[in-house]
Amino acid sequence: MEFSGDPYEYKLYQMFQSCDTSQCGYLDENSLRRLCAQLELRDKGAVLIENLAREERTSHVTFENFKEALLNFLGTEIDGANTHDLSVEPRKDQIVKRINDKDKTCN
């Protein structure tokens, strides 16, 4: 897999891989829940998984699918937060910080 050189993308990939217990290159819904918990998405993780389910992607979510859905979701969250309260720290920055702070294993 090629990366853009972004260390956060690579760290997210490592976290994704650590939740891929069958080493098949994709996550099922339970593994997605573990990854979202590791990213401390809380209720937002459930919404992200629901969005993937609407696209019929929850049974075999690849890293690229997850990354795209996460970035789209965070972009929507940031846009909503910025229109209501400009002092809110963007959720994308919060997630990037969590990725940086977390180790590679799922609980």
URUR-V883744 format. One record per residue. RES is the residue in one small letter. PHI is phi in whole degrees, 0 to 359 (* if undefined). PSI is psi in degrees with one decimal (none if undefined). Layout:
BEGIN
RES&PHI&PSI + RES&PHI&PSI
END
This chain:
BEGIN
m&*&136.0 + e&263&144.0 + f&239&157.3 + s&284&-2.1 + g&93&-2.7 + d&281&117.6 + p&297&-27.3 + y&289&-36.2 + e&296&-42.7 + y&296&-41.8 + k&296&-42.0 + l&300&-41.4 + y&298&-42.9 + q&299&-42.0 + m&295&-41.9 + f&301&-48.8 + q&299&-36.5 + s&293&-22.7 + c&269&-9.1 + d&273&76.1 + t&294&-24.6 + s&270&-1.9 + q&54&42.7 + c&254&-3.8 + g&93&4.7 + y&212&163.2 + l&246&142.1 + d&271&-177.6 + e&297&-40.4 + n&295&-41.1 + s&294&-36.8 + l&299&-41.4 + r&297&-40.1 + r&296&-43.1 + l&296&-43.5 + c&296&-37.1 + a&294&-41.1 + q&297&-35.4 + l&280&-1.3 + e&57&42.8 + l&280&-15.6 + r&51&-128.0 + d&298&-29.4 + k&294&-30.0 + g&297&-41.1 + a&296&-39.2 + v&294&-42.2 + l&300&-44.6 + i&295&-39.2 + e&298&-40.6 + n&297&-41.5 + l&294&-37.0 + a&295&-38.4 + r&299&-31.0 + e&270&6.7 + e&57&45.1 + r&244&3.8 + t&283&-18.1 + s&278&-27.2 + h&215&78.7 + v&265&117.7 + t&279&169.0 + f&299&-44.8 + e&299&-42.3 + n&299&-44.8 + f&295&-47.1 + k&300&-46.0 + e&299&-46.0 + a&295&-40.3 + l&296&-46.3 + l&295&-40.7 + n&297&-43.6 + f&297&-46.3 + l&295&-36.3 + g&298&-41.2 + t&295&-42.9 + e&296&-42.2 + i&295&-44.5 + d&300&-43.8 + g&294&-41.4 + a&293&-40.3 + n&290&-27.6 + t&282&-22.1 + h&261&-36.3 + d&207&106.2 + l&290&-12.7 + s&273&-5.2 + v&287&129.4 + e&294&129.4 + p&302&137.4 + r&298&-32.3 + k&301&-43.7 + d&296&-37.0 + q&296&-44.0 + i&294&-42.6 + v&301&-41.8 + k&297&-42.5 + r&297&-41.3 + i&299&-43.3 + n&294&-34.3 + d&276&-20.5 + k&276&153.9 + d&273&-178.3 + k&276&-5.1 + t&256&146.1 + c&276&149.6 + n&274&none
END
